[in-house]
Amino acid sequence: MAGAFIVDISVGAMHTLALSSTGNVYAFGDKPGVGASFSTYHTPVQVNLNGFAASAIAAGSEHSLFIINGTVVSNTLLETIF
């Protein structure tokens, strides 16, 4: 995250998302759905957005949402959309 800073944070029921000034998203907590992994992360892990940058984030009870290129994308659809 060198040269970047956190511009937004969204807190879900069991996980938290952080959006960096460069459009990278970081997740931590219980089952944040980072790619295909559903583990507990105590330190932030970068969400694989397949090279795209997010402009907004939202953490829900069991899901994460991102706005990428003006489109709302869920963490469960990342692998199928891109």
N, C-alpha and C positions, 0 to 999 in steps of 0.2 A: 504494500500500500504506500510505498514511498512516493511523495509528491501529491498524494491525494488526501482528502479529509472526508469525514462522514457528514452528509447533508440531510439525511432523513433516517429515522428509526421507526419501525412498526413492530408492535408487540402483539403476538397471538396468545392463545390459551397456554401453549406449551413451548413456543419458540419465539425468537426475536430475529428480525431482519434489519440490516443496516445497509444503506445505499451510499456509495462513495461519490465524490465529485467527478470521477471518471466513468461512472455508470456501472461499476462493479457492485455486486450484491454479496453480502456476507451473512451467514446464518449461524445461530447457535441456540442451544436448548434441546428439548426432547423431541426427537423425530421431526426435524425441520424439513425433511424431504430434499436434501441436497443431492441432486442427481438421483441415482438409484439407491443411495444409502439412507437408511432410516435408523441411524444410531443417535446416541446422545452426545452432543458436542458442548464442552465447557468453554472452549475458546472459539472465536469466529472462524468459519470455514467458507471459502469463496464458493458461491453457487456457480455451476457451469451453465452459462448462458450461450454457449456455442459461439463465442466471439462477438456477440451482440452486447450493446450497452442498454441498461434500463434507465428510464427517466422517472419512474415512480415505483413504489413497492407497497404491498399490504400483506400482513400476516393474519391468517384466520385461525380458527380452532384446530383444523387439521390440514390446512393448505396454505400456500403462498401464491400471491399474484404479483405480476410485474407488468409494467407498460414498456413495450419494446417496439420502436418504430411506430408509435401510435396505436398499437394493438395490445389488448389485455391478454396475457398469457399466464396459465397456471403452472405450478411446478410439476404437475402430473403430465402436462402436455409438452414440456420442453423438448423431450427426445423425439416426439412425433411431428412437431411443427417445423423444427429447423433441420 
